[in-house]
Structures are given as structure tokens and as C-alpha cells.
Amino acid sequence: MGKTNLRAILIGIYLALGVSAASGQTTQRYLVVLRDKANSPFSTSRPEQFLSARSVSRRSKQNIALTERDLPVNPAYVSQIRAAGAEVLNTSRWLNAVLIRATTTSLQQVIALPFVKGLEYGQRIGNSRIATPTEQTKAANKFGETQTQALPYGPSLTQLSQLGLDQLHDRGFRGEGKLVAILDAGFPNANTVPFLQPLITENRIVATYDFVANNRNVFDDDSHGLNVLSIMAATADNRLYGGAFKASYVLIRTEDAPTESPIEEAYWLLGAEFADSTGADVINSSLGYTQFDPEFAALDHTYPDLNGRTTLVSRAAQWAAETGMAVVIAAGNEGAAPWRYISAPSDAVDVLSVAATTSSGVRAQFSSFGPAPDGRIKPDVAAQGQSDILGNPNGTIGSGSGTSFASPLMASFVTTLWQAYPQLTAREIVGVVRRAGHQSKNPDDQLGYGIPTFERAAALAEVFSLTVASPNPFTDDDFVTVPFGELPTTTTLDAQLTDVSGRIVWQQTVAAERVVSLSFKQLALPTGIYLLSITSDGKRKTVRLLKR
């Protein structure tokens, strides 16, 4: 899995790509962060200028307002960067940044522009090279999974039934109408292998993009993404059925498998923005970042970095969740290694970090541990990640192990459960899945809340239909989040918690946010029903909470 250390300090992306014929200077890649979006021709009142109708509708259904962060980079700024001698490769709405290729001279001219804030990274971060066959073989082990090719009739029912996906299928929920984006390392032959032919004939691959090569062809490169896609979308009678085999898919390559470079986190950000713009409901990403290749060791992450706010990729995952997508991330395969902990972006607050188990529900030895360094429960949930049945680029059905394969099973569960309960928001669906875990009353740092099942999730979904708080029910270890709506004009909100008798048990002034996150751990509240009220600008939102 990928690895990095993207700190709050501004440091520059360096990617050696060759020599400029005109100047003799080496061209390199940099992520240039801009100061503002002033005088932009784009407006949050006209989102159709930069988002698909499906993307706008997803936000609208969940009462998520568009903000300046959603606006594209100011095209006038892009033009001036290009005029300074840089080649513009891509732009990021959420970071308000431009990925460029430039010589040292042209970079200095770009940095001098008044609207440029600085550089997101500060050291060389990757090499542009084509992998040799030997490197491709080596890259297959980068994700920490083991794969075998000799399973002619692998029974995929085991991995599906652990979560109750077969029950969802029996009830007619197979992913129809849902759009899933997969961010991975490549999908070789996904357009030709027999077990994915329905995706092609029914036109359910609705968009593709390769951010590494900067083109739309994703049907080559590393097989990891194809393995992941097959666990969600395959239909091979008596061998393999995906967990959401009737959903539609957006296939996005963000990972350069032969290398381990910080620029992959920038690609992940761009991929998540692309998924958002297509209107995707769910993101699955079986990628994670902790350490880089030796030449980039200065940018390695440390455990304290995994607080959901430090690494670029974790910030990107959180931003993705805040647009109303359900984001599902593999926890990592470092459980038996010196690192031990989860990887970014599975540390982001509102993503589902997925651990791996055996078919009997025991933690797989390689599955990474939590918690997050700030004490939050991570990983969040778990699914089978050892000896999973999957498809290969040569059309055969085999098996593989890794949290990379637990994650698409969980993403399938999220997708089909959301299809069954379309009135819920992404935040509520994620909350339901957490609370449906088999050890939700006693979560730990190995499997989090545990393995969710359809029966438990269905019961909880009825409760979530009555309120917008998540998770609900909650425990002392949870951060309870409540969408307040549009950002208030004041800088603070007044929050108050009362019991059913009306007695105030807690009150506090908190920073004004569209989504308020609160912890009641210090109160040690008794089990029961509580009312949480949040007030600002004369507006009040009150939700009912159940303490478990």
C-alpha cells in the first residue's frame, strides 16, 4: 500500500521527468497552493458549471450546501501560471492548488505570483518511469496481499454471507442505481474479462481516469484494482459474485504501483474530486500511506500524523465524506510489521476504516491496529480479508488476502444497504454500519466496532431514520456528529444536552461548523434517551440521542 508524510508546512513536490531541450534544466512536478478564489467566474449558485447533475443532487438530498471549497481554481490564475512558463497538469478544487511541471527558473516565476501561497510539499517526491516486468512482479507484493491462481470454483458465498450481503441480494438490493468510485492502481482487462462483461454490455462503467498517466485509459497497469473491482462487481456462476454486482462504477487510477512516492497522495486527492464531480455515492480505496521509498524517507509519516488532519490524503478523504459520499478505506496490512498501525487515509474521522478477518471472524494476522493517535476508534469495522475469492486479469478466478479485499466487501455492504435505505444520508449509513458491528458495545483497536451484519444494520437504520445525529445510539467513546446546516454568521454555537426530564446535563459553546462533532465521554452518562440542542443566529436544531 502507498505511504507518506504530508505535513502542514508548505513543501514542494519534486518529480524528475527529464531535461528541457530549450534551457537544459530538469523539469519537475510541484503542487502549487493558491491564496484564494477571488474574482472567480464560478459560483456556488451555479454548480452545474463544474459538477454533474448527479453530484449536485447528492448534496441536495443530504442538505449539504456548496461552499467556496467546491469551486474550481480561478482560471485566470491558471493562465498566469502557464504564462510564467509552467506546464499545468491538473488542478484541485478542494486544496485550491495547481499541479505543474516546471524548471527551477519557471518555478521561481510561479512562486513570485501574488496569488500563490506556496508549495504543498518540500522535497523530491517521485520518479516518472516505466516499470520493467521484474518491477511489475515486485509491485504485486507492495499492497501486502497474497494471491493464488488455482481456484477454479471458489465459493464466494462465505465472504458475502459474513456481512449478510447474500440477504441483501435476496431482497433485491444488488447495487442498482448506486454509483461507486474505485481509486486504485489499475484495472487491466476489466473491459474484456468474462466475469465483468455485464459491466461493459450494460454500460455501467460510466467514467474512467488515470491521474498517473493523465489520460482516460485505466484498463492496464497493476492488477490490484481489477482484483478489488471483481470483489464488488463480478458475476461468474458457481465461482464468484461481487457484493454490489449491479451497481455502476467509476474507475480511477491514482496509484503508481512500482514506486512509493508522495505524489500518489496528490493523485488520490484529484481522484476523489473526480469521483465527487461524477456524482459517485460511495468511494472504495484499498490504498494507504505510511512510508515511502528510501529516497523519500524524509517525508515518511509518523504515528502522530494519523490524526485525520495532517496528511494530504486524509484531508482529501475527509473532504470527500463532507460532500455526501460514503468513503470506505482499507486499514492496512502492517499488523505484523514494525509499523503496526493503520495507514492514511483510514485515519480520517468520517471514513470507514476496514480491518481484515478470517472467514470465521478472527482478526487476520496482517491487519493493522488502531487506535488513531487522538484516541478515536480505528479501524472502524471489519470484513473477511483472508483467502477472499477474486478475479484476475487473465480471466481466471483465484484468491487473495489483505485489507485491500476486506474493503470492497464493506463498500459493497455500504452500497447495497444504502440502496435499501435511501432516505439516510452518507453520514447516517456510515454510522449504522459502525453500530451494526458485532462488538459495538466493546470496540477495540483490532477490529473496531467489529463485523456488521444486515440484520443488525436494518434494525439500526430504522432508528437513524428518526434523527440526523451519527452515531446513534452512541457510547462514551464516540464523537457524536450533527449537521447544523449552512455555516452560521457567528463564530460559535451553543450546544446543550438534556435528559428526558428536561434536566440540563451538559452545555458548551463550540466553534461554528456546518457539522458539529461532540464528545460526552467525560460525563459517563447513564444509558437512556437524551435531547441535544444546537443554537445560533436564532436557529435551533434538536435531535434525539440514545446512549447505549
C-alpha positions as CSV (number, residue, x, y, z in Angstrom):
1,M,0.0,0.0,0.0
2,G,1.2,3.6,-0.6
3,K,2.8,5.6,2.2
4,T,3.7,9.3,3.1
5,N,4.2,12.2,5.4
6,L,2.4,15.4,4.3
7,R,2.8,18.0,6.9
8,A,1.1,21.3,7.4
9,I,4.2,23.1,6.5
10,L,4.4,24.0,2.8
11,I,6.9,21.9,1.0
12,G,7.4,21.3,-2.8
13,I,6.7,18.3,-5.0
14,Y,9.7,17.2,-6.9
15,L,9.3,14.7,-9.7
16,A,12.2,14.3,-12.1
17,L,10.8,13.9,-15.6
18,G,13.6,14.7,-18.0
19,V,15.6,17.7,-19.3
20,S,14.1,20.7,-21.0
21,A,15.6,21.0,-24.5
22,A,15.4,24.8,-24.5
23,S,17.0,25.5,-21.2
24,G,18.9,22.4,-20.3
25,Q,17.1,22.5,-16.9
26,T,15.4,19.4,-15.4
27,T,11.7,19.7,-15.3
28,Q,10.0,18.6,-12.1
29,R,6.4,18.4,-10.7
30,Y,5.2,20.7,-7.9
31,L,1.8,21.2,-6.2
32,V,1.3,24.9,-6.0
33,V,-1.2,26.1,-3.4
34,L,-3.1,29.3,-4.1
35,R,-4.2,32.0,-1.7
36,D,-7.8,32.5,-2.7
37,K,-10.5,32.1,-5.3
38,A,-11.1,35.8,-5.6
39,N,-12.9,37.1,-8.7
40,S,-13.8,33.6,-9.8
41,P,-16.2,33.2,-12.7
42,F,-17.7,30.2,-10.9
43,S,-20.4,30.5,-8.2
44,T,-22.0,28.1,-5.7
45,S,-25.3,29.3,-7.0
46,R,-24.5,27.8,-10.4
47,P,-22.9,24.4,-9.6
48,E,-23.9,23.0,-13.0
49,Q,-20.8,24.9,-14.3
50,F,-18.4,22.4,-12.6
51,L,-20.4,19.5,-11.1
52,S,-22.6,16.9,-12.7
53,A,-26.4,17.0,-12.1
54,R,-25.9,13.8,-10.1
55,S,-23.3,15.4,-7.9
56,V,-25.5,18.4,-7.2
57,S,-28.5,16.1,-6.5
58,R,-26.4,14.0,-4.0
59,R,-25.7,17.1,-2.0
60,S,-29.2,18.4,-2.2
61,K,-30.7,15.2,-0.9
62,Q,-28.5,15.4,2.1
63,N,-28.9,19.1,2.8
64,I,-25.2,19.7,2.1
65,A,-24.6,23.3,0.9
66,L,-22.0,24.1,-1.6
67,T,-19.1,26.2,-0.3
68,E,-16.1,28.0,-1.8
69,R,-14.1,24.8,-1.4
70,D,-16.2,23.2,-4.1
71,L,-15.4,25.9,-6.6
72,P,-12.8,25.2,-9.3
73,V,-9.4,27.0,-9.2
74,N,-9.7,30.5,-10.7
75,P,-8.9,30.0,-14.5
76,A,-7.2,33.5,-14.6
77,Y,-4.7,32.2,-12.0
78,V,-4.1,29.1,-14.1
79,S,-3.4,31.2,-17.2
80,Q,-0.9,33.3,-15.4
81,I,0.9,30.2,-14.1
82,R,1.1,28.9,-17.6
83,A,2.3,32.2,-18.8
84,A,5.1,32.0,-16.3
85,G,6.5,29.0,-18.1
86,A,5.0,26.1,-16.2
87,E,3.1,23.3,-17.8
88,V,-0.3,22.9,-16.0
89,L,-1.1,19.2,-15.4
90,N,-4.1,19.4,-13.2
91,T,-6.0,21.5,-10.7
92,S,-7.5,20.7,-7.3
93,R,-10.7,22.4,-6.2
94,W,-10.6,21.3,-2.6
95,L,-7.0,22.2,-1.9
96,N,-7.1,25.2,-4.3
97,A,-3.9,24.1,-5.9
98,V,-2.4,23.5,-9.3
99,L,-0.2,20.5,-10.2
100,I,2.5,21.8,-12.6
101,R,5.7,20.7,-14.3
102,A,8.3,23.3,-14.3
103,T,12.0,24.1,-14.4
104,T,13.7,25.7,-11.5
105,T,13.6,29.1,-13.3
106,S,9.9,28.9,-14.2
107,L,9.0,27.6,-10.7
108,Q,10.5,30.8,-9.2
109,Q,8.4,32.9,-11.5
110,V,5.3,31.0,-10.4
111,I,6.1,31.3,-6.7
112,A,6.5,35.1,-7.2
113,L,3.0,35.5,-8.5
114,P,0.9,37.4,-5.9
115,F,-1.9,34.9,-5.6
116,V,0.5,31.9,-4.9
117,K,0.6,30.8,-1.3
118,G,3.4,28.3,-1.6
119,L,4.1,24.6,-2.2
120,E,2.3,21.7,-0.5
121,Y,5.4,19.5,-0.3
122,G,9.1,20.4,0.0
123,Q,11.3,17.6,-1.3
124,R,11.6,15.4,-4.3
125,I,8.6,13.1,-4.2
126,G,8.7,10.6,-7.1
127,N,10.2,9.4,-10.3
128,S,8.4,9.1,-13.6
129,R,9.5,5.8,-15.0
130,I,8.0,2.7,-16.8
131,A,8.2,-0.5,-14.8
132,T,10.1,-3.4,-16.2
133,P,8.4,-6.8,-16.0
134,T,10.5,-7.6,-12.9
135,E,9.3,-4.4,-11.2
136,Q,5.7,-5.3,-12.1
137,T,6.1,-8.6,-10.3
138,K,7.6,-6.9,-7.3
139,A,4.9,-4.3,-7.3
140,A,2.2,-7.0,-6.9
141,N,3.5,-7.6,-3.3
142,K,3.5,-3.9,-2.4
143,F,0.0,-4.0,-1.2
144,G,0.7,-6.8,1.3
145,E,-1.7,-9.3,-0.3
146,T,-1.0,-12.9,-1.3
147,Q,-2.7,-14.3,-4.4
148,T,-3.2,-17.7,-5.9
149,Q,-4.4,-18.6,-9.4
150,A,-5.6,-22.2,-8.9
151,L,-9.1,-21.9,-7.6
152,P,-11.4,-22.9,-10.4
153,Y,-14.6,-22.8,-8.3
154,G,-14.1,-20.6,-5.4
155,P,-17.2,-20.3,-3.2
156,S,-17.7,-16.5,-2.7
157,L,-20.7,-17.1,-0.6
158,T,-18.5,-17.3,2.5
159,Q,-17.2,-13.7,2.2
160,L,-20.6,-12.4,1.3
161,S,-22.7,-14.1,4.0
162,Q,-20.4,-12.9,6.8
163,L,-21.9,-9.5,6.3
164,G,-25.3,-10.6,5.1
165,L,-24.7,-9.4,1.6
166,D,-26.5,-12.5,0.3
167,Q,-29.6,-11.5,2.3
168,L,-29.5,-8.1,0.7
169,H,-29.3,-9.7,-2.7
170,D,-32.2,-11.9,-1.9
171,R,-34.3,-8.8,-1.1
172,G,-33.4,-7.3,-4.4
173,F,-30.6,-4.9,-3.3
174,R,-27.7,-5.6,-5.5
175,G,-26.5,-2.0,-6.1
176,E,-28.9,-0.9,-8.8
177,G,-28.9,2.9,-9.1
178,K,-25.8,3.4,-7.0
179,L,-22.5,4.8,-8.4
180,V,-19.3,3.5,-6.8
181,A,-15.9,5.1,-7.5
182,I,-12.8,2.9,-7.0
183,L,-9.5,4.6,-6.5
184,D,-6.7,2.1,-7.2
185,A,-3.6,1.1,-9.1
186,G,-5.1,-0.1,-12.4
187,F,-7.8,-2.3,-13.9
188,P,-6.1,-4.4,-16.5
189,N,-8.5,-6.1,-18.9
190,A,-11.6,-5.0,-16.9
191,N,-13.2,-4.3,-20.2
192,T,-12.6,-7.8,-21.6
193,V,-12.6,-10.4,-18.8
194,P,-15.7,-12.6,-18.9
195,F,-16.6,-12.1,-15.2
196,L,-17.1,-8.3,-15.8
197,Q,-18.9,-8.5,-19.1
198,P,-22.2,-7.3,-17.7
199,L,-20.5,-4.0,-16.7
200,I,-19.5,-3.5,-20.3
201,T,-22.6,-4.6,-22.1
202,E,-24.9,-2.7,-19.7
203,N,-22.7,0.4,-19.9
204,R,-22.2,0.5,-16.1
205,I,-18.6,1.8,-16.2
206,V,-19.7,5.4,-16.5
207,A,-16.3,7.2,-16.3
208,T,-12.6,6.5,-16.1
209,Y,-9.4,8.5,-15.4
210,D,-5.8,7.7,-14.9
211,F,-4.2,10.6,-12.9
212,V,-0.8,9.0,-13.0
213,A,-0.6,8.9,-16.8
214,N,-3.1,11.8,-17.2
215,N,-5.4,10.0,-19.6
216,R,-8.6,8.1,-19.6
217,N,-7.3,4.6,-20.1
218,V,-7.4,2.6,-16.9
219,F,-7.5,-0.9,-18.4
220,D,-3.8,-1.6,-17.9
221,D,-1.1,-1.2,-15.3
222,D,-1.2,-3.0,-11.9
223,S,-3.8,-5.8,-11.4
224,H,-4.7,-4.7,-7.8
225,G,-7.6,-2.5,-8.9
226,L,-9.0,-5.3,-11.1
227,N,-8.9,-7.7,-8.1
228,V,-10.8,-5.1,-6.0
229,L,-13.3,-4.4,-8.7
230,S,-14.1,-8.1,-9.1
231,I,-15.0,-8.5,-5.4
232,M,-17.6,-5.8,-5.9
233,A,-18.8,-6.3,-9.5
234,A,-18.1,-9.8,-10.8
235,T,-20.7,-12.3,-12.0
236,A,-19.2,-15.8,-12.6
237,D,-21.7,-18.5,-11.9
238,N,-20.6,-21.1,-9.3
239,R,-17.3,-19.2,-8.7
240,L,-17.6,-15.5,-7.9
241,Y,-20.3,-12.9,-7.3
242,G,-19.5,-9.4,-6.3
243,G,-21.2,-7.8,-3.4
244,A,-22.7,-5.0,-5.5
245,F,-22.7,-6.6,-8.9
246,K,-25.5,-4.4,-10.3
247,A,-24.0,-1.1,-9.3
248,S,-22.4,1.3,-11.7
249,Y,-18.7,2.2,-11.4
250,V,-16.2,5.0,-11.9
251,L,-12.7,3.6,-12.3
252,I,-9.8,5.9,-11.2
253,R,-6.1,5.2,-11.2
254,T,-4.2,7.2,-8.5
255,E,-1.5,4.7,-7.5
256,D,1.8,4.2,-9.4
257,A,2.4,0.7,-8.1
258,P,6.1,0.2,-9.0
259,T,7.1,3.2,-6.8
260,E,6.1,4.6,-3.4
261,S,6.0,8.3,-3.8
262,P,4.2,11.2,-2.1
263,I,2.8,12.4,-5.4
264,E,0.4,9.5,-5.1
265,E,-1.4,11.3,-2.3
266,A,-1.9,14.3,-4.6
267,Y,-3.3,11.9,-7.3
268,W,-5.6,10.5,-4.7
269,L,-7.0,14.0,-3.9
270,L,-7.6,14.6,-7.6
271,G,-9.2,11.2,-7.9
272,A,-11.6,11.9,-5.0
273,E,-12.6,15.2,-6.6
274,F,-13.2,13.5,-9.9
275,A,-15.4,10.9,-8.1
276,D,-17.3,13.8,-6.5
277,S,-17.9,15.5,-9.8
278,T,-19.4,12.4,-11.4
279,G,-21.9,12.1,-8.6
280,A,-20.5,8.9,-7.0
281,D,-22.3,7.7,-3.9
282,V,-19.5,5.6,-2.5
283,I,-15.7,5.6,-2.7
284,N,-13.7,2.5,-2.1
285,S,-9.9,2.9,-1.9
286,S,-7.7,-0.1,-1.0
287,L,-4.7,2.1,-0.7
288,G,-2.8,3.5,2.3
289,Y,0.3,5.6,3.1
290,T,2.8,5.4,5.9
291,Q,6.3,5.3,4.5
292,F,7.9,5.9,1.1
293,D,10.7,4.5,-0.9
294,P,14.1,5.1,0.8
295,E,15.0,8.2,-1.2
296,F,11.8,9.9,0.1
297,A,12.2,8.8,3.7
298,A,12.3,12.4,4.9
299,L,8.6,12.6,4.0
300,D,7.6,9.4,5.8
301,H,4.6,9.6,8.2
302,T,4.8,9.1,11.9
303,Y,2.1,7.7,14.0
304,P,1.1,11.1,15.5
305,D,0.4,12.3,11.9
306,L,-2.5,9.9,11.7
307,N,-4.9,12.3,13.4
308,G,-7.2,12.7,10.3
309,R,-6.0,16.3,9.8
310,T,-2.3,16.2,8.9
311,T,-1.7,14.1,5.7
312,L,-2.9,15.4,2.4
313,V,-4.7,12.1,1.6
314,S,-6.6,12.0,4.9
315,R,-7.7,15.6,4.5
316,A,-8.8,14.7,1.0
317,A,-10.8,11.7,2.3
318,Q,-12.5,13.8,4.9
319,W,-13.4,16.5,2.3
320,A,-14.8,13.7,0.2
321,A,-17.0,12.5,3.0
322,E,-18.2,16.0,3.6
323,T,-19.6,16.2,0.1
324,G,-22.0,13.3,1.0
325,M,-20.1,10.4,-0.3
326,A,-19.6,7.3,1.9
327,V,-15.8,6.7,1.9
328,V,-14.5,3.2,2.6
329,I,-10.8,2.7,3.1
330,A,-8.6,-0.4,3.8
331,A,-7.0,-0.1,7.2
332,G,-3.6,-1.5,6.1
333,N,-1.6,-4.7,6.3
334,E,1.1,-3.7,8.8
335,G,-0.2,-5.6,11.8
336,A,2.7,-8.0,11.9
337,A,5.3,-5.4,10.9
338,P,7.3,-2.8,12.9
339,W,4.9,-0.1,11.9
340,R,1.8,-1.9,13.2
341,Y,-0.7,0.9,12.9
342,I,-3.4,1.8,10.4
343,S,-2.4,4.0,7.4
344,A,-3.6,7.2,5.9
345,P,-6.3,8.0,4.8
346,S,-8.1,5.4,7.0
347,D,-7.5,7.7,9.9
348,A,-9.9,10.4,8.6
349,V,-12.8,11.0,11.0
350,D,-15.7,10.2,8.7
351,V,-14.4,7.3,6.7
352,L,-14.9,3.7,7.4
353,S,-11.6,2.1,8.0
354,V,-11.8,-1.6,7.3
355,A,-9.8,-4.4,9.1
356,A,-9.4,-7.9,7.8
357,T,-10.7,-11.1,9.4
358,T,-10.6,-14.8,8.5
359,S,-13.8,-16.5,7.3
360,S,-14.5,-17.4,10.9
361,G,-14.3,-13.8,12.0
362,V,-10.9,-13.8,13.7
363,R,-8.6,-10.9,13.0
364,A,-6.2,-11.7,10.2
365,Q,-2.6,-11.6,11.5
366,F,-1.5,-8.9,9.0
367,S,-4.4,-6.5,9.7
368,S,-3.2,-3.1,11.0
369,F,-4.0,-1.9,14.5
370,G,-5.5,1.3,15.8
371,P,-6.4,3.5,17.6
372,A,-5.9,6.9,16.0
373,P,-3.4,8.8,18.0
374,D,-6.1,11.1,19.3
375,G,-7.9,8.1,20.8
376,R,-10.6,7.6,18.2
377,I,-11.7,4.1,17.5
378,K,-9.8,2.8,14.4
379,P,-10.2,0.7,12.5
380,D,-13.9,1.2,12.4
381,V,-15.3,-2.2,11.1
382,A,-14.1,-5.5,9.7
383,A,-14.8,-8.0,6.9
384,Q,-13.2,-11.1,5.5
385,G,-9.8,-10.3,4.1
386,Q,-8.1,-13.6,4.2
387,S,-8.5,-16.1,1.3
388,D,-11.1,-13.9,-0.4
389,I,-12.3,-15.1,-3.8
390,L,-11.4,-12.6,-6.6
391,G,-10.9,-12.3,-10.4
392,N,-7.6,-11.9,-12.2
393,P,-6.7,-10.0,-15.4
394,N,-6.3,-13.3,-17.4
395,G,-10.0,-14.1,-16.7
396,T,-9.4,-16.8,-14.1
397,I,-10.9,-16.8,-10.6
398,G,-8.4,-17.0,-7.7
399,S,-8.0,-15.9,-4.2
400,G,-6.1,-13.2,-2.3
401,S,-5.6,-11.9,1.2
402,G,-5.3,-8.3,2.6
403,T,-7.4,-5.5,4.0
404,S,-7.5,-4.4,0.3
405,F,-10.0,-7.1,-0.2
406,A,-12.0,-6.6,3.0
407,S,-12.6,-3.0,2.0
408,P,-14.5,-3.7,-1.3
409,L,-16.7,-6.2,0.6
410,M,-17.5,-3.5,3.1
411,A,-18.0,-1.0,0.3
412,S,-20.5,-3.4,-1.3
413,F,-22.3,-3.7,2.1
414,V,-22.5,0.1,2.3
415,T,-23.7,0.4,-1.3
416,T,-26.5,-2.2,-1.1
417,L,-27.6,-1.1,2.4
418,W,-27.9,2.5,1.3
419,Q,-29.9,1.2,-1.7
420,A,-32.2,-0.4,0.8
421,Y,-32.5,2.7,3.0
422,P,-32.2,5.6,0.5
423,Q,-33.7,8.1,2.9
424,L,-30.5,8.0,5.0
425,T,-27.5,10.3,4.4
426,A,-24.0,9.0,3.8
427,R,-23.1,10.0,7.4
428,E,-26.0,8.1,8.7
429,I,-25.2,5.0,6.7
430,V,-21.7,5.1,7.9
431,G,-23.0,5.4,11.5
432,V,-25.4,2.5,11.0
433,V,-22.6,0.3,9.7
434,R,-20.3,1.1,12.7
435,R,-23.0,0.4,15.2
436,A,-24.0,-2.8,13.5
437,G,-20.7,-4.3,14.3
438,H,-20.7,-7.5,16.4
439,Q,-18.6,-5.8,19.2
440,S,-20.1,-2.4,19.0
441,K,-20.6,-2.3,22.8
442,N,-16.9,-3.0,23.3
443,P,-14.9,-1.7,20.3
444,D,-11.2,-2.3,20.3
445,D,-8.0,-1.4,18.4
446,Q,-8.0,-4.5,16.2
447,L,-11.5,-4.8,14.6
448,G,-13.0,-1.6,15.8
449,Y,-16.8,-2.0,16.2
450,G,-16.5,-5.4,14.6
451,I,-18.2,-7.2,11.7
452,P,-21.6,-5.6,10.8
453,T,-24.5,-7.7,9.6
454,F,-27.6,-6.9,7.6
455,E,-29.9,-7.9,10.5
456,R,-28.3,-5.5,13.0
457,A,-27.9,-2.8,10.4
458,A,-31.5,-3.0,9.3
459,A,-32.7,-2.5,12.9
460,L,-30.4,0.4,13.5
461,A,-31.4,2.0,10.1
462,E,-34.9,2.5,11.5
463,V,-33.5,4.5,14.4
464,F,-31.4,6.6,12.2
465,S,-34.4,7.4,10.1
466,L,-35.7,9.5,13.0
467,T,-32.6,11.7,13.5
468,V,-29.6,13.2,11.7
469,A,-27.1,12.5,14.5
470,S,-24.4,10.0,14.0
471,P,-23.6,7.6,15.5
472,N,-26.9,7.0,17.2
473,P,-27.1,5.1,19.5
474,F,-23.7,6.3,20.9
475,T,-21.3,5.2,23.5
476,D,-18.8,7.1,25.7
477,D,-16.1,6.5,23.1
478,D,-18.0,8.1,20.2
479,F,-17.8,11.5,18.8
480,V,-21.4,12.4,18.0
481,T,-21.8,14.5,14.9
482,V,-24.8,16.6,13.9
483,P,-25.2,18.6,10.7
484,F,-26.3,22.1,11.6
485,G,-26.9,23.2,8.0
486,E,-25.4,26.3,6.5
487,L,-22.4,27.8,8.3
488,P,-23.8,30.4,10.8
489,T,-22.7,34.1,10.6
490,T,-21.4,33.9,14.2
491,T,-18.2,32.1,15.1
492,T,-19.7,29.9,17.8
493,L,-22.7,27.7,18.5
494,D,-24.4,27.0,21.8
495,A,-24.9,23.2,22.5
496,Q,-27.0,21.8,25.3
497,L,-27.7,18.2,26.3
498,T,-30.8,17.4,28.5
499,D,-32.2,14.2,29.8
500,V,-35.9,13.2,29.2
501,S,-36.9,15.1,32.4
502,G,-35.5,18.3,30.9
503,R,-32.6,18.5,33.3
504,I,-29.5,20.0,31.7
505,V,-26.7,17.5,32.0
506,W,-24.1,19.3,29.7
507,Q,-23.8,22.6,27.9
508,Q,-20.9,24.2,26.0
509,T,-20.0,26.9,23.4
510,V,-18.4,25.3,20.4
511,A,-16.9,26.6,17.2
512,A,-19.3,27.2,14.4
513,E,-19.2,24.5,11.8
514,R,-21.7,23.0,9.3
515,V,-21.2,19.7,11.0
516,V,-20.7,19.8,14.8
517,S,-18.8,16.9,16.4
518,L,-19.1,16.4,20.2
519,S,-17.8,14.0,22.8
520,F,-19.6,13.2,26.0
521,K,-17.0,10.8,27.3
522,Q,-16.2,12.8,30.4
523,L,-19.8,12.8,31.5
524,A,-20.1,9.0,31.9
525,L,-23.8,9.3,31.0
526,P,-26.2,6.5,32.1
527,T,-27.9,4.6,29.4
528,G,-31.0,6.3,28.1
529,I,-32.6,8.9,25.8
530,Y,-31.2,12.5,25.6
531,L,-32.0,15.6,23.6
532,L,-29.2,17.6,22.1
533,S,-30.0,21.2,21.0
534,I,-27.6,23.4,19.0
535,T,-28.5,27.1,18.7
536,S,-27.1,30.0,16.7
537,D,-28.4,33.1,14.9
538,G,-31.9,32.4,16.3
539,K,-31.9,28.9,14.7
540,R,-32.1,25.7,16.7
541,K,-31.6,22.1,15.8
542,T,-32.7,19.5,18.3
543,V,-32.0,15.7,17.9
544,R,-32.8,12.7,20.0
545,L,-29.9,10.6,21.1
546,L,-29.8,7.2,22.6
547,K,-26.9,6.4,25.0
548,R,-26.0,2.7,24.8
